[in-house]
Amino acid sequence: MSAVTTLTEDQLALAEVTLDFAQEQLAPHAVAWDQDKYFPVDVIRSAASLGLGGVYVREEHGGSGLTRADGVLVFETLATGCPSIAGYLSIHNMVAWMIDRYGDHSQRARWLPGLCSAETLGSYCLTEPGAGSDAAALRTRAERQGDHYVLSGVKQFISGAGASDLYVVLARTGGAGPGGISAFLVERGDPGVSFGANERKMGWNAQPTRQVVLDGVRIPADRRLGAEGEGFRIAMHGLNGGRLGIAACSLGGAQSALDRSLTHLADREAFGARLLDAQGLQFRLADMATELAAARALVRQAAEALDRGDPQAAQLCAMAKRFATDTGFSVADRALQLHGGYGYLSEYGIEKIVRDLRVHRILEGTNEIMNVIVARGLTEHLR
């Protein structure tokens, strides 16, 4: 990752440790994991042993107690090794943060130690077959029956589903709209929980994506996360951080593609000269580096805003997610072009980065929805 002078000594040390892990434990296996559709749970637990399973969880609950500004550095650096695994770890950390932030004492004590060590893997269940961008229209229901809730519905495109042990599930406990939604903690082994087939995807093949089917899942009422009707607010607050994580993963994947392009162009010759010495190609590289630097600055600005509770944080997170994921994919695609035919071969790893980064423009809220959030923020005072 490019050096940034504004990083503190602690952040530089954090980046160094994370980069070593990414280059030693992720990068050498990333192509094989993608081709074999292998989810390396043991490697995820190794990451957790470095404190990356509970990045934002408070230290008294077993986490690392890091800031969002630290977190975007972590996920960018991890993604230089494998955007797919970095992306899953971002989601897992979102789940852990939601429980730390909104859970009661018993919920934190029960689940956070396992989440922080990654002995317990977490997934986030908001999207449904008929409710993606319009998350407030979800239909999964949770009916109160005495001291229990009974959940019924289907969640779609759930990262880690089937392998994960704990699911934050958003379900309707009241009327239509966001005010009728509550959040619940569902375990993989709860009766009535099942999973669809592992989806065949363009990218992110190193982690499973399945439906989560809830068929009359009866759970104790103490598995509700936060108050009844508070679920949508919990979900949106979680997504602010999740969007930063995915934005950072786009930066890391794209930075890796750019770095590989520099090496490739230095090693290749055409018409008696190194490709790297061609001014036209140098200008392409300069554009890619400049765009990544701009995206990185916006991601870090948004992270710092979220850390200090800035009222504009949600808008900035949406801006950062939209800009960084669009930029990251564009840079990776241009890196593939700079590799010529070699970029199209799976063994070079560039085409995998392109495929992995494409979905970042869709998940955690599509980039079109990010524009809606930004536009609402711009026009709210005029309504």
C-alpha positions in Angstrom: 0.0 0.0 0.0 1.2 3.5 -0.8 2.7 5.4 2.2 0.6 8.1 3.7 2.3 10.7 5.9 -0.8 11.3 8.1 -0.7 7.8 9.6 0.3 7.6 13.3 3.1 5.3 14.4 0.5 2.9 15.8 -1.3 2.8 12.5 1.9 2.3 10.5 2.7 -0.7 12.8 -0.8 -2.0 12.3 -0.5 -1.7 8.6 2.9 -3.5 8.6 1.6 -6.4 10.6 -1.6 -6.7 8.5 0.4 -6.4 5.2 2.7 -9.2 6.3 -0.3 -11.4 7.0 -1.9 -10.5 3.7 1.2 -11.3 1.7 2.1 -14.5 3.6 -1.3 -16.0 4.4 -3.6 -14.7 1.7 -1.9 -13.7 -1.5 -0.1 -17.1 -2.2 -3.4 -19.0 -2.1 -5.9 -16.5 -3.4 -6.2 -17.8 -7.0 -6.5 -21.5 -5.8 -9.2 -20.6 -3.2 -11.1 -18.8 -6.0 -10.8 -21.7 -8.4 -11.7 -24.3 -5.8 -14.4 -22.2 -4.1 -12.6 -22.9 -0.8 -13.5 -20.9 2.3 -10.3 -20.9 4.5 -11.7 -20.8 8.0 -8.4 -21.7 9.5 -6.8 -18.6 7.9 -9.6 -16.4 9.1 -8.9 -17.7 12.6 -5.2 -16.9 12.1 -6.3 -13.3 11.2 -8.4 -13.2 14.4 -5.3 -14.2 16.4 -3.8 -10.9 15.3 -6.9 -9.0 16.6 -8.7 -8.8 13.3 -11.8 -10.8 14.4 -13.1 -8.0 16.6 -11.5 -4.9 15.1 -14.1 -2.5 16.5 -15.2 -4.5 19.6 -14.2 -2.9 22.9 -11.2 -4.5 24.6 -13.2 -5.5 27.7 -15.3 -7.7 25.5 -12.3 -9.4 23.8 -11.9 -7.0 20.9 -9.1 -4.8 19.6 -11.0 -1.5 20.3 -9.8 0.1 17.1 -11.3 3.1 15.4 -13.0 3.2 12.0 -9.9 5.1 10.7 -7.8 2.1 11.9 -10.3 -0.3 10.4 -10.2 1.1 6.8 -6.5 0.7 7.0 -6.8 -2.9 8.1 -9.3 -3.9 5.4 -7.4 -2.1 2.6 -4.2 -3.9 3.5 -5.9 -7.3 3.9 -7.5 -6.9 0.4 -4.1 -6.6 -1.2 -3.8 -10.3 -0.5 -7.4 -11.3 -1.3 -10.4 -9.0 -1.6 -12.9 -11.9 -1.1 -11.5 -12.9 2.3 -11.0 -9.3 3.3 -14.6 -8.6 2.4 -15.9 -11.5 4.5 -13.9 -10.3 7.5 -15.4 -6.8 7.0 -18.9 -8.3 7.3 -17.9 -10.5 10.2 -16.6 -7.4 12.0 -19.8 -5.6 11.3 -21.8 -8.3 13.0 -19.4 -8.2 16.0 -19.7 -4.4 16.3 -23.5 -4.6 16.2 -23.6 -7.0 19.1 -21.0 -4.9 21.1 -22.9 -1.7 20.4 -26.5 -2.8 20.7 -26.4 -6.1 22.7 -27.1 -6.4 26.4 -24.5 -7.7 28.8 -25.5 -11.4 28.4 -25.4 -11.2 24.6 -22.0 -9.6 24.6 -20.7 -12.2 27.1 -22.2 -15.1 25.1 -21.1 -14.3 21.6 -18.3 -11.7 21.5 -15.4 -13.8 22.7 -16.1 -16.4 20.0 -16.6 -13.7 17.3 -13.4 -12.0 18.3 -11.4 -15.3 18.0 -13.4 -16.3 14.9 -14.3 -19.6 16.6 -17.7 -18.2 15.9 -18.2 -16.8 12.4 -20.9 -14.1 11.8 -23.2 -13.2 8.9 -25.6 -10.3 8.3 -29.1 -11.1 7.0 -30.9 -8.1 5.6 -31.5 -8.7 1.9 -34.4 -10.8 0.7 -35.4 -12.2 -2.8 -37.9 -9.3 -3.1 -36.3 -6.7 -0.9 -32.8 -5.6 -1.8 -32.3 -1.9 -2.3 -35.7 -1.3 -0.6 -34.6 -2.9 2.6 -37.5 -1.4 4.6 -39.8 -3.6 2.5 -38.5 -6.8 3.9 -41.1 -9.6 4.6 -39.4 -12.0 7.0 -41.6 -12.0 10.1 -40.9 -12.5 13.8 -44.1 -13.3 15.7 -44.0 -12.9 19.5 -45.2 -16.0 21.3 -44.8 -15.5 25.1 -41.1 -15.6 25.9 -40.2 -16.5 22.3 -40.2 -15.2 18.8 -40.9 -17.4 15.8 -39.1 -16.3 12.6 -40.2 -17.2 9.1 -38.8 -16.0 5.8 -35.9 -16.2 3.3 -32.8 -14.1 3.2 -30.8 -13.8 -0.1 -27.1 -13.3 -1.0 -25.9 -13.9 2.5 -22.1 -14.0 2.7 -20.7 -16.8 4.8 -24.1 -18.5 5.0 -23.9 -22.2 5.9 -20.4 -21.8 7.3 -21.2 -19.0 9.7 -22.4 -19.9 13.2 -24.3 -16.7 14.1 -26.7 -14.6 12.0 -28.0 -11.1 12.6 -31.4 -11.3 11.1 -33.7 -8.4 10.4 -37.4 -9.3 10.6 -40.7 -7.6 10.8 -42.3 -7.5 14.2 -44.7 -4.6 13.5 -46.4 -2.8 10.6 -45.1 -1.7 7.2 -42.0 0.5 6.9 -38.7 0.7 8.8 -40.4 1.2 12.2 -41.8 -2.3 12.2 -38.4 -4.0 11.9 -36.4 -5.7 14.7 -33.0 -7.4 14.8 -32.4 -11.0 16.1 -29.5 -13.3 16.8 -30.1 -16.7 15.1 -27.7 -19.6 15.4 -26.9 -22.0 12.6 -28.1 -25.0 14.7 -31.5 -23.5 15.6 -34.3 -25.8 14.5 -35.9 -24.5 11.3 -32.7 -22.9 9.9 -31.5 -24.2 6.5 -29.5 -22.9 3.6 -29.8 -22.8 -0.2 -27.2 -24.0 -2.6 -23.8 -22.2 -2.7 -24.4 -19.6 -5.4 -22.3 -19.8 -8.6 -20.8 -16.3 -8.8 -18.7 -14.1 -10.9 -16.3 -13.4 -8.0 -15.9 -13.6 -4.3 -15.6 -17.4 -4.8 -13.4 -17.9 -1.7 -16.5 -17.4 0.5 -19.9 -19.0 0.3 -23.0 -17.1 -0.6 -26.3 -18.8 0.1 -29.9 -18.2 1.0 -30.8 -18.4 4.7 -34.2 -20.1 5.1 -36.1 -19.5 8.3 -39.0 -22.0 8.6 -40.7 -21.3 11.9 -37.4 -20.8 13.8 -38.4 -20.5 17.5 -35.8 -18.5 19.6 -36.0 -17.1 23.1 -37.0 -13.4 23.3 -33.6 -12.6 24.8 -32.1 -13.2 21.3 -33.6 -9.9 20.1 -30.9 -7.4 19.6 -31.9 -4.0 20.9 -35.5 -2.9 21.4 -38.5 -4.0 19.3 -38.8 -1.7 16.3 -35.2 -0.6 16.5 -33.9 -3.1 14.0 -33.8 -0.9 10.9 -31.8 1.8 12.7 -29.4 -0.9 14.0 -29.0 -2.2 10.5 -28.3 1.2 8.9 -25.8 2.1 11.6 -24.0 -1.2 11.0 -24.0 -0.5 7.2 -22.3 2.8 7.6 -19.2 0.9 8.9 -19.8 -2.0 6.5 -19.7 0.4 3.5 -16.4 1.8 4.7 -15.0 -1.7 5.0 -16.0 -2.6 1.4 -14.7 0.7 0.1 -11.4 -0.1 1.7 -11.3 -3.6 0.3 -11.8 -2.0 -3.2 -8.8 0.2 -2.6 -6.6 -2.7 -1.5 -7.5 -4.9 -4.4 -7.0 -2.0 -6.9 -3.7 -1.1 -5.3 -2.5 -4.7 -5.7 -3.5 -4.6 -9.4 -1.7 -1.3 -9.9 1.5 -2.6 -8.2 1.4 -5.7 -10.4 1.0 -3.6 -13.5 4.2 -1.6 -12.6 6.1 -4.8 -12.2 4.7 -6.3 -15.4 5.5 -3.2 -17.5 9.0 -3.0 -16.1 9.6 -6.6 -17.2 8.1 -6.4 -20.7 9.6 -5.0 -23.8 8.1 -4.0 -27.1 9.7 -2.3 -30.1 13.1 -2.4 -28.4 12.1 -0.6 -25.2 10.6 -1.3 -21.8 6.8 -0.8 -21.7 7.3 1.1 -18.5 9.2 3.8 -20.4 6.4 4.5 -22.8 4.9 7.9 -21.8 1.4 6.9 -22.8 1.5 4.0 -20.4 3.1 6.1 -17.7 0.2 8.6 -18.0 -2.3 5.7 -17.6 -0.5 4.6 -14.4 -0.4 8.2 -13.1 -4.2 8.5 -13.6 -4.8 5.2 -11.8 -2.6 6.2 -8.8 -4.2 9.7 -8.6 -7.7 8.3 -8.6 -6.8 5.8 -5.9 -5.2 8.5 -3.8 -8.4 10.6 -4.1 -10.6 7.6 -3.2 -8.4 6.8 -0.2 -8.6 10.3 1.1 -12.4 10.3 0.9 -12.6 6.9 2.6 -10.4 8.1 5.5 -12.4 11.4 5.8 -15.6 9.4 6.1 -14.0 7.0 8.7 -12.9 9.9 10.8 -16.4 11.5 10.6 -17.9 8.2 11.7 -15.5 8.0 14.6 -16.3 11.5 15.9 -20.1 11.1 15.4 -20.3 13.8 12.7 -24.0 14.4 11.6 -22.8 14.1 8.0 -21.1 10.7 8.6 -23.8 8.6 6.8 -23.7 10.8 3.8 -19.8 10.7 3.7 -19.9 6.9 4.1 -22.2 6.6 1.1 -20.0 9.0 -0.9 -16.9 7.0 0.0 -18.5 3.6 -0.8 -19.7 4.8 -4.2 -16.5 6.6 -5.2 -14.0 4.0 -3.9 -15.8 0.9 -5.3 -16.3 2.5 -8.7 -12.7 3.7 -8.7 -11.3 0.4 -7.5 -13.1 -1.6 -10.2 -12.0 0.9 -12.9 -8.4 0.8 -11.8 -8.3 -3.0 -11.7 -9.9 -3.2 -15.1 -7.3 -0.9 -16.6 -4.6 -2.9 -14.9 -5.9 -6.0 -16.7 -5.7 -4.1 -20.0 -2.1 -3.1 -19.2 -1.2 -6.8 -18.8 -2.5 -7.6 -22.3 -3.3 -11.2 -22.8 -1.6 -12.2 -19.6 -4.1 -10.2 -17.6 -6.8 -12.5 -18.9 -5.1 -15.6 -17.6 -6.2 -16.8 -14.2 -2.7 -17.6 -13.0 -1.7 -13.9 -12.9 -4.5 -13.1 -10.5 -5.5 -9.8 -12.2 -8.8 -11.1 -13.6 -9.7 -12.5 -10.2 -9.2 -9.0 -8.7 -11.5 -7.5 -11.4 -14.2 -10.2 -10.7 -13.9 -9.7 -6.9 -14.2 -5.9 -7.0 -17.2 -5.9 -9.4 -19.6 -7.0 -6.6 -18.4 -4.2 -4.3 -20.5 -1.8 -6.4 -23.6 -3.8 -5.5 -23.3 -5.1 -1.9 -23.7 -3.1 1.3 -26.2 -1.0 -0.7 -25.8 -0.5 -4.5 -24.0 2.5 -5.7 -27.2 3.9 -7.1 -28.6 3.8 -3.5 -25.5 5.5 -2.3 -26.3 8.4 -4.7 -29.9 8.4 -3.2 -28.4 8.8 0.3 -26.1 11.6 -0.8 -28.8 13.4 -2.7 -31.2 13.2 0.3 -28.5 14.8 2.4 -27.9 17.6 -0.1 -31.6 18.4 -0.5 -33.0 17.7 3.0 -33.0 21.4 4.1 -35.0 22.3 1.0 -38.0 20.0 1.7 
